[in-house]
Amino acid sequence: MPDLMDISRRRHTVRSYADRPVEPEKLAAVLEAGRWAPTAVNAQPQRILVLDTPENLAKVREFCTFGWQKKYVDLACESDTPEHDRIVLYYGAPTVLLVCYDRDVCWRHPTTGETSGVTDATIVATHMMLEAASLGLGSAWISYFDHDKARELLDIPQSWEMVCMLYLGYEASDAAVHHDLSGSRQPIEKTCFFNAVTHEGA
């Protein structure tokens, strides 16, 4: 059985999905992993909207379509010329998890008033992404989408704040892995500092 380090190294961002649905039992396991993720004072403010109907996936595509931008062309599943002015950042995943938090439920810092919602939702999303990898599913963490359009199209409650989406499904056989984005890591001394910050790391 693979351990967490094996799963973490195996996981990579999938930008092309096979035409194969996610089995209900695997989806249930992914959602259960999120349910058991830690949240501040166990408030559990996460709200996960599961999108897997053709109608809702068409809405995802709509709020993940933007004007042409050169820096995102290589990451788009479809990209027109600048004259056509369109890139599409939906990769055909059969299941999309919209990860939100309810700001009325979050723990609030007693001094700053800041909520734990973003942190809580991020931990939940990470647990779900790693569980997906352990089950042989591919995923992509998506932060770049039109939040206002998503709220309108999906009728998201006003107290729910959207943090990210997880695209979920089986990786297409011809999917390309962007190793510069998914596969490389800085050496540990570049990101971890013991007892003092070194000048090189500051």
Secondary structure, DSSP 8 states (H G I E B T S, - for coil): ---HHHHHHH--B---B-S----HHHHHHHHHHHHTS--GGG---EEEEEE-SHHHHHHHHHHTEE---GGGGGG-SEE--TTT--EE-----SEEEEEEEETTTS-B-TTT--BSHHHHHHHHHHHHHHHHHHTT-EEEEE--S-HHHHHHHHT--TTEEEEEEEEEE-B-TT----HHHHT----HHHH--SSS--TTT-
